[in-house]
Amino acid sequence: MRIAPSQRFLGIPPGAPPRVLLGLPEGELAAGEIAAALERQRQRVLRHPAGREPEGERLVRELEQAANWLGEQAARSGNVEAKEGLAAVAPVAPAAVRKALGLREPPPKPGAVMVTLAPKRPDPGLPTAAELTEFDREVLATLVACGGWNHESRARLLAVASRHGVGSAGLSKVVLGLAASLRAGSVTPQSRARSAIADAPMWRPVEHSRLAMAFEQLDETFAREVAGDTPGRLARLVLVFVAVGALVILGLAWVLTPPPAPKVAVGPAVPPPMTQEEIARNAKPPEVPAVEVDRPGVVRPARWVRPPDLRGAPVSDDVKVALREALKAPEGLASVARRLQLEANRPSAAVIRDWSSFQDALGRSWPLLDATTRAASIEAGVTALRQIESDDVAKQFLDAWSVEYPVADEPFGVWRAAWSTGMLAEVAARPSSTAAVASPAIFQLDRVIPRRALLRGKGSTVFDGAAGAWLDGAARTMVTSTATDPASVDRWERWFEAQKSVRSGAALQGGYLDAIGEVLESGLNITESGRGSDLLGRLVAVVDWTERSPDQPRVRDAVTLWFTSPKIGSSRLWVLTSLLDLSYDTAWFLPEFVVDPDASNDVRNRGLERILASWPAPAGSTSSGGIRVDSVLLERWNAAFEKASNAPQNDDVERMRVVVAFARLNAAAQAMSSGDVPGADAALDQTEEELNSPPALGEAVLTAGHATGTDGEFTASYEAAGRDAAKRQDELRALRSRPLIGDLGPRDAEVLVGEALRGSPNDVRDLAQTVLSERFDSGVTVLQELLDQLPTAPESASTAALVEQLTRERLPPTRSSDWPRRARLAIVRRLLALADGPRHAIDGLAERLAVAYAERGRMFRIGYEEVMVSLPADDWMLRLVAQWRMKAGAMFLSEPFPVPLEEIDRRNAARQRLAEGPLQRCAAGQGTLLELLATVTVADRPALKEPILEIIQESVTRRARAGSVVEQLIEGERAIALTTRLLFEPTDAIPIAPTPTADQPGSQPSTAPGIQSTEQRK
């Protein structure tokens, strides 16, 4: 135990009062008595063998503090002379005290500075000794006691400054000021002090325990013995050292003595038999295997040797070199732009080399750049390409950007490809970009990211949206190589860094959730320790599963999708839920929520219900639980709803247009519910366009060809050629060269189609097919003849190629049993597109309705799978109903509303059986969709039960009075819109950055379409 310094050096118990510490009697004290006592105790400490150690120095400072405190007490009691005398002599002048006590003056230390007070007239501008503060006096006393500024005084001054809370700068200022005062002779008592840096510290004795005091006395005793001040102590110390030396000599002798030789036994040594007690005592205790206690209803979670967490290596030195080069990119690219102004069509090799060098440096280091440098580099790169108008030159510059997903497998390929995607998007989205640059940029982007990814969201740019979309798509490719490629760990680290560079908040959470879905749906091994489980653990750790999540509805929807997806097995959900149970952040996730690796679909659904029922409420949510929507956007939605409700409905075309407007209005509502402000804004634009200035839909999609000449003329000349193949080919070439011909008469069409399907030899048949596809693809008579002869035509590859060329549709292989039906259907569609009539408007609006339903399914996210082929509106409605059924089936329902889910399924099946045609099937799906929407809404907000019930009853009544299926579609979409509107609550306006157009100041007109204008044309 540590001995108190006062006990060790002075023999005074710790915590003694100042008088006891200084050895002073009771009663009034004079300054000389206090100073003499201070010096006496100080000399006792310094005479101790350890007096120069830090503990001795601390005890000396404690003695000085006790002396100052006694002086303050004497001054407060009325003895002003004692205080002033103490301030003047203690502890500033220890030499006077030594002289009064008869002590010898110590010799000066080597290199010490002797300070003397010159009898000089004080300078009125300098402080006097009476004006010094307590801290100033301690500094001056330390300097005088230590013989000026040296190593010892510097250490003591730092301790004094630390005790008073003064920094090094303040200490230097005080020392320099005191030196100036000493030189000027102004340190003489003149008047009362004008200021004080710190008040005299109050004396607070430290209470020590009896055990501490006992150890202090023991330490003092050992110290006195070791000091050897008396002959007796010296003798005892010598005896101790002699005993220790003897023990050491005996130990060395025992170690160095060789062991005795073993005795040779005459006979075999037979150990005596062991007793039962000795056998039991020496026996190895039985080993009992560890048994994990299973709780009823709780699945044992997956456990790993270490918590799964994928961490890659930091960036290499090559990246740091590239970063230094990238910092020069704004100026370097600006120089490239200036040179391209002079040599845009024929740039030199140096210009292309500089461009490629800067783009390579930026691609390898852009996540490490600050926001200002990155934005300047993007703008400089886009500006440089504005000068290029040649396709060949544009290709040379655009070759510096590669966006293919296999690039991600290269070192730092994730960063390079994401940078390339963002730059191509910036180039394509600028109206000022030339057609030579914008067109190939759009072509490259269409291969890797969807167009909607380029729409700017709140607080993002075109570069951020495009780069983030590429990173989402690259996750699928990177997951497949994680298990086999050791370098994948570093690539994933770069992926995480790039995601955080272009996204934040809800967008970043969405990217992580999509990556988790890719891992769960892949074949990556996540049940054992390895890169697969480490990757999933890292992704789960970066997602916020708490009530503070920036997009909690999306997290809940993602969990619902994973539990209901048939592509994700129960064993993979077992690993996911085990990771959630392992995380300390998800305190709400109970061990009972871990999924059984062999769970069935029903067990998984019940587990999902328990998880969603226990999901924490979002922090800061409103009491009503509504969806907060921008006030301006909500007002615009309400205006469009009123206009659609009051739109004219004089015929089926106008009524169908209202259906499309309501469908797009509901797509905008779905986007608002998902927090997709750009998507809602785009859907509202389409709704307003449909209501205000709808495009003409009453004309035929294609222009039909017209026949010229006399019907049968080609037939007569072709039959006259007989079996001569060369002459028949000449007649076909003559028919091909006729001007202003787009169709044939019935007789000529029959001959030409027959030769194209069954002509012989092959050269004649191939030429007939070429003439048919080039000159008569818009001929109504020719196409009708092809439809009539198709059942008897050979189902060969040439026949299939001819039909595809004429109809512009992709057909299944001819070996498929569905090929004849699909081929005839394609020809019929071609004929309908060439025929005039009002039904073209209905068909065009039905296609728009299908697009609106597809957009609603995409924005709903749960269960959505994007298909490459175009589907009719009724198919999209079925997919939309299935998505909402999945959502409703995964929710915890306290009571069924408006009816149980089983009843909703039964009603939907009955409606679909009774429906005839695509529009009736759409109307049947609307009724089911409204019921599912009501189920989900009331489960989240029970207070809306009565209003939603009124909407359903009114919809049933209005649909029963409808005179046509189109009117029923209007009522169904209107009821869905009314139900969704109950969820919205206005909030403060959120500014949406407008997209620059050619009419705004500062923009340059260009012939390049750009991505925005391309989207509008679509």
C-alpha positions, 0 to 999 in steps of 0.5 A, a space after each residue: 500500500 502507498 505511504 503518505 508523504 507526510 508520514 514517510 518524510 516527517 512522521 506526521 499522520 496524513 490529513 494533519 492540519 496546517 499547524 501540525 504539518 508545519 510544527 507550529 503551536 496554537 495562538 496568533 502567528 507572525 510571518 516570521 514564525 510561519 516562514 521559519 517553520 516552513 523552511 525547517 520542515 522543508 529542510 527535513 524533507 530535503 535531508 531525507 534520502 528520497 527527498 528529491 523524488 516527486 513525492 518529496 517535492 509534492 510534500 514541499 508544495 503542500 507545506 508551502 500551501 499550508 504556510 500560505 493558508 495560515 497567512 490568509 487566516 491570520 489576515 482575515 482575523 485582523 493581523 494585516 501585518 502578518 499577511 503582508 509580512 508573509 507575502 513579502 518574506 515567505 516563501 520569497 526569501 528563504 535566505 533570511 529564514 536560514 540566517 535566523 535559524 543558523 543554517 549554512 547557506 547552500 552553494 549555488 547550483 551550476 548554471 543558476 541565475 542569481 536574481 537581485 533587486 536593484 535599488 531602482 526607482 519603480 516604473 509606474 507602469 509595472 506592478 509592485 510586490 503588493 499588486 502581485 497575485 498569489 500565483 505570481 508570488 508562487 512563481 517568483 518564490 519558485 524562481 528565487 528558491 531554485 536559483 533562477 530559470 533552470 531544469 528544476 524551476 521549470 518542472 516546479 513552475 509547470 506543477 504550480 501552473 497546473 494546480 492553479 489552472 494556468 496554461 503554458 502561454 499564461 505561465 510564459 507571460 507571468 515569468 516574462 512580466 516578473 523578470 521585467 518587474 525585477 529588472 525595474 525594481 518595482 517589486 516592493 510593497 506599496 499598496 494593497 493588491 488590486 487583483 488575484 488570479 486564484 483565491 487561497 485554497 481552503 485546507 481540506 485534510 485527507 482522512 486515511 484509514 488505520 490500515 494505511 497509517 499502519 503501512 505508512 509507519 512500516 514504510 517509515 521504519 524500513 526507510 530509517 533502517 535502510 538509511 543507516 543513520 545510527 550504528 545499530 541500524 547499520 549493523 542490522 542492515 549488514 546482517 540482513 545482507 549477509 543472510 541473503 548472500 548465504 542463501 544465494 550461495 546455498 542455492 547455487 551449490 544445490 543447483 550445481 551439485 550432480 544428482 546421485 547415481 540411481 541404485 540398481 534393483 536386484 529384482 523386478 520392482 513391483 509396486 505395492 497394490 493401490 487401495 480402493 481409496 487411492 484408485 478413486 482419488 487418482 482416477 480422472 473425473 468423468 467428462 460430461 458433454 455440454 448440454 444446451 438448455 432448450 426453451 419451449 417454442 424457441 429455436 436455437 440460433 446459428 452461432 459462429 466462432 466470431 461475429 460475422 463481419 466482412 472487412 477489406 483492406 484499406 486503400 493502397 498507395 496506388 490509390 493515394 497516387 491517383 488521388 493526388 492526380 485527381 485533385 488536379 483534374 478540374 484544372 486539367 479538364 478545363 485545359 482539355 476543354 480549351 484545346 478541344 475548342 480549337 481541335 474538336 473534330 481532330 483532337 491530338 493524341 496528347 489531348 486524348 491521353 490527358 483526358 484518359 489519364 484524368 478519367 482514370 485517376 478520378 475513377 480510381 479515387 473519386 470516393 476519397 475526393 471532397 464534394 467540391 472537387 468532385 463536383 468541379 471535376 464532373 462539370 469540367 468533364 461534361 463541359 469538355 465534351 460539349 465541343 465534340 460533334 464527330 461520332 468517331 471522336 466521341 467514341 475515343 473520349 467515351 471509351 475512357 468510361 466502362 460500365 459493364 458489370 464484369 469490370 467490378 471484378 478488377 482491382 478498384 473496378 467498383 469505383 471506376 465503373 460507378 464513376 463511369 456510369 455517373 459521368 455518362 448519366 451527367 453527359 446524357 442528361 444535359 440538354 447542351 450535350 451534342 447528339 454525337 455524345 448523348 446518343 452513345 451515352 444513353 445506349 451504354 446506360 440502357 444496358 446496365 441501369 433503368 431509366 428511372 434511376 436517373 430521376 433525381 431524388 431529394 438531395 441527390 444529383 444525376 451522378 449520385 442516382 446513376 452511380 447508386 443504381 449501378 452499385 445496386 446492380 453490381 451487387 448481384 454480380 459480386 455476390 456470385 464471386 464472393 465465395 470463390 475469389 479471395 479478392 472479393 473482400 476488398 471489392 465489397 469494402 470499396 462497394 460500401 465506401 462508394 455507396 456512402 459517397 453517393 447516398 445517405 439516409 433512406 436511399 443508403 438503407 435501400 441499397 443495403 436492403 437490396 444487397 441483403 435480398 441478393 445474398 439471401 436469394 443467391 446460392 452463397 453459403 451463409 450457414 457456416 463461417 466464411 465470406 458468405 456469412 461475413 458479408 451478410 453480417 456486415 450488411 445486417 449490421 449497417 441497416 438501422 432496424 430500430 425506431 430511428 430508421 430513416 425509412 422504416 416502412 421500407 425495412 418492414 416491407 423488405 422483411 415481409 418480402 424475404 419471408 414470403 419469397 419462394 426463392 428464399 429458403 427457411 434455412 437462410 431466414 434462420 441465419 438472418 434472424 439469428 444475426 438480428 438476435 445477435 445484434 445489440 441494436 435490435 433489442 426489440 427482436 426476441 429469441 422467439 423470433 428466430 425461424 426454424 431452418 425447416 419451417 414450412 410456409 405457414 410457420 414462416 407466416 406466423 413468425 412474420 406476424 409476430 415480428 411485425 407485431 413487435 416492430 418498434 413504432 417510428 420515432 417522431 411519428 405523428 399521433 394519427 400515424 398518417 403519411 406525411 406528404 409535401 403540402 404542394 404535392 398533395 394539393 396538386 394531387 387533390 386538384 388532379 383528383 377533382 378534375 378527373 372526377 369532373 371530366 366529361 364521359 360522353 363516349 367510351 374513349 372519354 371514359 377510358 381516358 378518365 380510367 387512365 387518369 385515375 390509374 396514374 393518379 393512384 400510381 402517384 399516390 403509391 409513389 407518395 406513400 413510398 416517399 418517392 417524390 420524383 416518381 409522384 411528380 412524374 406520375 402527376 405530370 402524366 395525369 395532367 397531360 391526360 386530362 388537359 391536352 390528351 394526344 389523338 388516339 383515333 387514327 390507325 397506328 400504321 399507314 396501309 399500303 395501296 395497290 397499283 397496276 392491274 390485278 393478275 398482271 404479275 400472276 400472268 407473267 410469273 406463270 408464263 416463266 414456267 419452271 425456269 427459275 431464272 425467269 421467275 427470279 427476274 419477274 420477282 425483281 421486276 415486281 420489287 422495282 415497281 414504284 409506289 407499290 405497297 399492296 397487291 390484288 387478291 390474285 397477285 397476293 396469292 401467288 406471291 405469298 405461295 412462293 414465299 411459303 412453299 416456293 422451289 428452289 430455295 433461291 426463288 423462295 428466299 427472293 419472294 420472302 425478301 420482296 414480301 418483307 421489303 415492299 408489302 409489310 403494310 399491305 392489307 391484302 397481302 397480310 390477309 392472304 398470309 393469314 389464310 395460307 399460314 395453317 398449310 405452310 411448313 413450320 420451318 425457320 424461314 417461315 418463322 423469320 418471314 412472319 417475324 419480319 412482317 409483324 415486328 414481333 418476337 415469336 416462340 420457336 417453331 417447335 413450340 406447340 404455341 407457335 401457330 397461335 402466336 404467329 396468327 395473333 401477330 398477323 391479326 395485330 398487324 392488320 388491326 394496326 393498319 385498319 382505321 377505326 375508333 377502336 384504336 383509341 381504346 387499344 392505345 388507352 388500354 396500353 397506357 392503363 397497363 403502363 400505369 398498373 405496372 408503375 404502381 406495382 414497381 412503386 409498391 416494391 413488395 413482390 414486384 418482378 420486372 418483366 422484359 416483355 409487354 403485358 396487357 392491363 389485366 395481367 398487370 392487375 393480377 400481379 398487383 392484386 397478388 402483391 397486396 395479398 402478400 402484404 395483407 397476409 404478412 400483417 398481424 390482424 386483430 380482426 378481419 376487415 372488411 372480411 377474412 382473407 380467405 373470403 377475399 380469395 374466394 370472392 376474387 376467384 369467383 369474379 375472375 371466373 365470371 369475367 370475359 375479356 381483359 377489361 372485365 378482368 381488370 374490373 374484377 381485380 379492382 374489387 379485390 384490390 380495394 378490399 385488400 387495401 382496406 384490410 392493410 389500411 385498417 390494420 395500420 390505422 384502426 381509426 379509419 375503419 368507418 370511413 373506409 367502410 363507407 367508401 366500399 359500400 358506396 363503390 359497390 352501389 355505384 358499380 352496380 348502377 354502371 352501364 358498362 365495364 368502362 364505367 365500373 373501371 372508373 368507379 373502382 379506381 376512384 374508390 381506391 384513390 379515395 381510400 388512399 387519400 385518407 392516409 395523407 397528411 400535409 407537411 411543409 413544402 419540400 423544394 424539388 430541384 427543377 430540371 434545367 431546360 433550353 428555355 431557362 437562362 444559362 442553358 444552351 440549345 442543342 440537338 441532342 435529345 438527352 435522357 429527360 426528353 427521351 423519357 418524355 417521348 416514351 
